[in-house]
Amino acid sequence: MLLEVQDSLRLFGGQRALLQRVRAQAAGQGARALAVAPTALAALALLRTLPVAEDVEQGAATAEPIPAKACTPAALQRTLDALPLKTLSATHVHAPTLQRLGCRTLGQLRALPRGGVSRRFGAALLEALDRAYGLRPDAWEWIALPEQFSARLECMGRIEVAEGLLFGARRLLAQLGAWLLARQRGVLALTLHWEHDLVRRGDAVNGSLQIRTAEATRDMVHLTRLLAEHLARVTLPAPVVAIRLEAPQTEALATQSTSLLPEDQREGETLQQFIERVSARLGPERVLRGQLMADHRPQHMQRWLPAATTATPTRKKTKLPPHLLLHPPWLLREPLRLVVQGERPVYQGALTLLAGPERLESGWWSLLSTAEAEGEELALRDYYVARSPHAGLLWVYRRRSAGEPAWYLHGAYG
């Protein structure tokens, strides 16, 4: 990975301070070595001369920091002249021929006549040398990111428990975060695949785990928590040797600028992130949300769905009609028939009718054979807001079907 930091050194307190921060943070991201030079190809040449540090788990203590080497502009030519030919890709492919000519270092190659080198090895070799020594500006091709994200990682050892997959998944999630940021998108669905050990898996097939979010996100901390909750409920039938992370569903997501004011900075997770995390821990069938339905019957005005996922592609806020504002927040599962004294219903005392009636005639499209006696779907009712001396405000209705008039308790107010 190439970092161009020349114009940002003052922001980080100078080159030494920035180099220390990069070394400290890069080790946890899988970096093995680090080199600093005035040009990109010079830094790459220095990097290839360094020993490679052993890979360690993220957050684990290392015996020594990753190896690093730096070169100042004044020492650039002298440093490169002493490097072997294999340190540059353009010279490495011609190394056997150059060695027969007596060239074993970059300095010896630069001492040859440029015209002869260009005719025999091509202009690309001289161009790479000039770019490495700072005689020609760097020119790089833009990286074309794939349309779909898919990254694979081989485990350093055999993973016996599902929670152990989280270490490698963090690295893949970091790659996903960079991909999402570059493409200005947010993820809606993730799929983690794992491959079992061919020797010990027996009849076990490779497994996978899919995670969905209700809204597009680039919050890798939240996705890591979700993945940890789901992996805690997985039992591996055989050791795992490799994992692959895919993002099959994404959508455009604009980048939001954070505020410099402390009071405007949001702390903690959002409500939707909390719902998704609790749903992953307790199960989606235990965390539900209500959805309004186009039905006049109170018991059919809403349905309950898993709160962690959306039921429709667009989540528009539904505005309640004015007459529904008097409906109570709590409904009984089954209406309770009330005792009637004279013509007044009784529930912990005689009820006083305060508002109503709200006449309801609905369900005629699904009549049953017992519709004359008001079947399960047919509703012929007059609803009232009533006050009980001891139970407070109640929502009651009088059945208007044929037969004996009857009063029922259907809801209560807070």
Secondary structure as GFF3:
##gff-version 3
##sequence-region A 1 414
A	DSSP	three_ten_helix	6	8	.	.	.	ID=ss1
A	DSSP	three_ten_helix	10	12	.	.	.	ID=ss2
A	DSSP	alpha_helix	15	26	.	.	.	ID=ss3
A	DSSP	three_ten_helix	27	29	.	.	.	ID=ss4
A	DSSP	beta_strand	34	36	.	.	.	ID=ss5
A	DSSP	alpha_helix	40	47	.	.	.	ID=ss6
A	DSSP	beta_strand	68	70	.	.	.	ID=ss7
A	DSSP	alpha_helix	76	81	.	.	.	ID=ss8
A	DSSP	three_ten_helix	85	87	.	.	.	ID=ss9
A	DSSP	alpha_helix	89	92	.	.	.	ID=ss10
A	DSSP	alpha_helix	95	100	.	.	.	ID=ss11
A	DSSP	alpha_helix	106	110	.	.	.	ID=ss12
A	DSSP	alpha_helix	114	121	.	.	.	ID=ss13
A	DSSP	alpha_helix	123	132	.	.	.	ID=ss14
A	DSSP	beta_strand	149	159	.	.	.	ID=ss15
A	DSSP	three_ten_helix	162	164	.	.	.	ID=ss16
A	DSSP	alpha_helix	165	183	.	.	.	ID=ss17
A	DSSP	beta_strand	185	196	.	.	.	ID=ss18
A	DSSP	beta_strand	207	217	.	.	.	ID=ss19
A	DSSP	alpha_helix	220	231	.	.	.	ID=ss20
A	DSSP	beta_strand	240	252	.	.	.	ID=ss21
A	DSSP	three_ten_helix	262	264	.	.	.	ID=ss22
A	DSSP	alpha_helix	271	282	.	.	.	ID=ss23
A	DSSP	three_ten_helix	284	286	.	.	.	ID=ss24
A	DSSP	beta_strand	288	292	.	.	.	ID=ss25
A	DSSP	three_ten_helix	298	300	.	.	.	ID=ss26
A	DSSP	beta_strand	302	306	.	.	.	ID=ss27
A	DSSP	three_ten_helix	322	326	.	.	.	ID=ss28
A	DSSP	beta_strand	330	337	.	.	.	ID=ss29
A	DSSP	beta_strand	339	341	.	.	.	ID=ss30
A	DSSP	beta_strand	344	346	.	.	.	ID=ss31
A	DSSP	beta_strand	352	362	.	.	.	ID=ss32
A	DSSP	three_ten_helix	364	366	.	.	.	ID=ss33
A	DSSP	three_ten_helix	371	373	.	.	.	ID=ss34
A	DSSP	beta_strand	379	388	.	.	.	ID=ss35
A	DSSP	beta_strand	392	399	.	.	.	ID=ss36
A	DSSP	beta_strand	406	412	.	.	.	ID=ss37
###
